[in-house]
Amino acid sequence: AGAIPVFMGFEKAARPYEEIIPWGQISLAVPERADFDRAVVPWLERLEADTKRIAAMRQRVLRTYAQWFDSSRESLYRGVLETLRRRFEFQPGPGRRRRLMHRPKA
């Protein structure tokens, strides 16, 4: 439990729930063209020695999994709704209705 995801060659790919999950805090990214033996392995070995960082990342992975990826439909719906909420602004309108306002990307 608490395995830290490693993304290899995902520089241009979208990760699930990018708007709500701080992937940089809970995963490792390896460029596609990285020299695995000379760069990646020594980097992973140095990282493995940093037990405090590894423990913190594992805790964040477990919290993220419990919040967004457990097997219930509720977490799936919650993740989709939160992603949509962050992509679009929901502003209160008259009464209890809400208006969906598109927030253009900068």
CYANA upper distance limits for C-alpha pairs under 8 A (distance plus 0.5 A):
  1 ALA  CA     62 LEU  CA      7.97
  2 GLY  CA     58 ARG  CA      5.24
  2 GLY  CA     59 GLN  CA      7.32
  2 GLY  CA     61 VAL  CA      6.24
  2 GLY  CA     62 LEU  CA      5.88
  3 ALA  CA     58 ARG  CA      7.01
  3 ALA  CA     61 VAL  CA      7.83
  4 ILE  CA     26 ILE  CA      7.00
  4 ILE  CA     27 SER  CA      6.01
  4 ILE  CA     28 LEU  CA      7.83
  4 ILE  CA     57 MET  CA      7.54
  4 ILE  CA     58 ARG  CA      6.78
  4 ILE  CA     61 VAL  CA      7.20
  5 PRO  CA     26 ILE  CA      7.79
  5 PRO  CA     27 SER  CA      5.31
  5 PRO  CA     28 LEU  CA      6.80
  6 VAL  CA     27 SER  CA      6.24
  6 VAL  CA     28 LEU  CA      5.17
  6 VAL  CA     29 ALA  CA      6.29
  6 VAL  CA     30 VAL  CA      7.78
  7 PHE  CA     27 SER  CA      7.89
  7 PHE  CA     28 LEU  CA      6.64
  7 PHE  CA     29 ALA  CA      5.29
  7 PHE  CA     30 VAL  CA      6.57
  8 MET  CA     29 ALA  CA      6.48
  8 MET  CA     30 VAL  CA      5.18
  8 MET  CA     31 PRO  CA      6.44
  8 MET  CA     32 GLU  CA      6.35
  9 GLY  CA     29 ALA  CA      8.27
  9 GLY  CA     30 VAL  CA      6.75
  9 GLY  CA     31 PRO  CA      5.44
  9 GLY  CA     32 GLU  CA      4.23
  9 GLY  CA     33 ARG  CA      8.02
 10 PHE  CA     14 ALA  CA      8.25
 10 PHE  CA     29 ALA  CA      7.94
 10 PHE  CA     30 VAL  CA      8.32
 10 PHE  CA     31 PRO  CA      7.64
 10 PHE  CA     32 GLU  CA      7.78
 11 GLU  CA     31 PRO  CA      7.13
 11 GLU  CA     32 GLU  CA      8.27
 14 ALA  CA     18 GLU  CA      7.52
 17 TYR  CA     21 ILE  CA      6.45
 17 TYR  CA     79 GLY  CA      7.46
 17 TYR  CA     80 VAL  CA      8.20
 17 TYR  CA     83 THR  CA      6.80
 18 GLU  CA     22 PRO  CA      7.79
 18 GLU  CA     23 TRP  CA      7.86
 19 GLU  CA     83 THR  CA      6.47
 19 GLU  CA     86 ARG  CA      7.23
 19 GLU  CA     87 ARG  CA      8.15
 20 ILE  CA     79 GLY  CA      8.50
 20 ILE  CA     82 GLU  CA      7.80
 20 ILE  CA     83 THR  CA      6.99
 20 ILE  CA     86 ARG  CA      8.44
 21 ILE  CA     64 THR  CA      7.83
 22 PRO  CA     26 ILE  CA      7.22
 23 TRP  CA     27 SER  CA      6.07
 24 GLY  CA     28 LEU  CA      7.41
 24 GLY  CA     29 ALA  CA      8.45
 25 GLN  CA     57 MET  CA      7.11
 25 GLN  CA     60 ARG  CA      8.14
 26 ILE  CA     57 MET  CA      5.71
 26 ILE  CA     58 ARG  CA      7.76
 26 ILE  CA     60 ARG  CA      6.54
 26 ILE  CA     61 VAL  CA      6.07
 27 SER  CA     57 MET  CA      8.11
 30 VAL  CA     34 ALA  CA      7.29
 30 VAL  CA     40 VAL  CA      7.93
 34 ALA  CA     39 ALA  CA      7.25
 34 ALA  CA     40 VAL  CA      7.42
 35 ASP  CA     39 ALA  CA      5.91
 35 ASP  CA     40 VAL  CA      7.04
 36 PHE  CA     40 VAL  CA      5.15
 36 PHE  CA     41 VAL  CA      6.58
 37 ASP  CA     41 VAL  CA      6.00
 37 ASP  CA     42 PRO  CA      8.08
 38 ARG  CA     42 PRO  CA      7.24
 39 ALA  CA     43 TRP  CA      6.67
 40 VAL  CA     44 LEU  CA      6.62
 41 VAL  CA     45 GLU  CA      6.65
 42 PRO  CA     46 ARG  CA      6.72
 43 TRP  CA     47 LEU  CA      6.68
 44 LEU  CA     48 GLU  CA      6.51
 45 GLU  CA     49 ALA  CA      7.07
 46 ARG  CA     50 ASP  CA      7.37
 47 LEU  CA     51 THR  CA      8.38
 47 LEU  CA     53 ARG  CA      8.43
 47 LEU  CA     54 ILE  CA      8.01
 48 GLU  CA     54 ILE  CA      7.54
 50 ASP  CA     54 ILE  CA      6.86
 51 THR  CA     55 ALA  CA      6.50
 52 LYS  CA     56 ALA  CA      6.67
 53 ARG  CA     57 MET  CA      6.62
 54 ILE  CA     58 ARG  CA      6.61
 55 ALA  CA     59 GLN  CA      6.74
 56 ALA  CA     60 ARG  CA      6.81
 57 MET  CA     61 VAL  CA      6.62
 58 ARG  CA     62 LEU  CA      6.69
 59 GLN  CA     63 ARG  CA      6.76
 60 ARG  CA     64 THR  CA      6.48
 61 VAL  CA     65 TYR  CA      6.52
 62 LEU  CA     66 ALA  CA      6.63
 63 ARG  CA     67 GLN  CA      6.60
 64 THR  CA     68 TRP  CA      6.41
 64 THR  CA     69 PHE  CA      7.82
 65 TYR  CA     69 PHE  CA      5.22
 65 TYR  CA     70 ASP  CA      6.51
 66 ALA  CA     70 ASP  CA      5.80
 67 GLN  CA     75 SER  CA      6.90
 68 TRP  CA     75 SER  CA      5.64
 68 TRP  CA     76 LEU  CA      6.99
 68 TRP  CA     78 ARG  CA      7.82
 68 TRP  CA     79 GLY  CA      6.23
 69 PHE  CA     75 SER  CA      6.78
 69 PHE  CA     76 LEU  CA      7.30
 70 ASP  CA     75 SER  CA      6.88
 71 SER  CA     75 SER  CA      8.01
 72 SER  CA     76 LEU  CA      7.42
 73 ARG  CA     77 TYR  CA      6.64
 74 GLU  CA     78 ARG  CA      6.43
 75 SER  CA     79 GLY  CA      6.49
 76 LEU  CA     80 VAL  CA      6.78
 77 TYR  CA     81 LEU  CA      6.49
 78 ARG  CA     82 GLU  CA      6.46
 79 GLY  CA     83 THR  CA      6.58
 80 VAL  CA     84 LEU  CA      6.73
 81 LEU  CA     85 ARG  CA      6.52
 82 GLU  CA     86 ARG  CA      6.69
 83 THR  CA     87 ARG  CA      6.69
 84 LEU  CA     88 PHE  CA      6.47
 85 ARG  CA     89 GLU  CA      6.74
 85 ARG  CA     90 PHE  CA      7.17
 87 ARG  CA    102 HIS  CA      8.22
 87 ARG  CA    103 ARG  CA      7.28
 88 PHE  CA    100 LEU  CA      7.25
 88 PHE  CA    101 MET  CA      6.48
 88 PHE  CA    102 HIS  CA      5.49
 88 PHE  CA    103 ARG  CA      5.80
 89 GLU  CA    100 LEU  CA      6.71
 89 GLU  CA    101 MET  CA      5.64
 89 GLU  CA    102 HIS  CA      6.76
 89 GLU  CA    103 ARG  CA      6.70
 90 PHE  CA     98 ARG  CA      6.90
 90 PHE  CA     99 ARG  CA      6.44
 90 PHE  CA    100 LEU  CA      5.53
 90 PHE  CA    101 MET  CA      6.59
 91 GLN  CA     98 ARG  CA      6.36
 91 GLN  CA     99 ARG  CA      6.13
 91 GLN  CA    100 LEU  CA      7.23
 91 GLN  CA    101 MET  CA      7.57
 92 PRO  CA     96 ARG  CA      7.91
 92 PRO  CA     97 ARG  CA      7.14
 92 PRO  CA     98 ARG  CA      5.17
 92 PRO  CA     99 ARG  CA      6.88
 93 GLY  CA     97 ARG  CA      6.03
 93 GLY  CA     98 ARG  CA      5.43
 93 GLY  CA     99 ARG  CA      6.42
 94 PRO  CA     98 ARG  CA      8.16
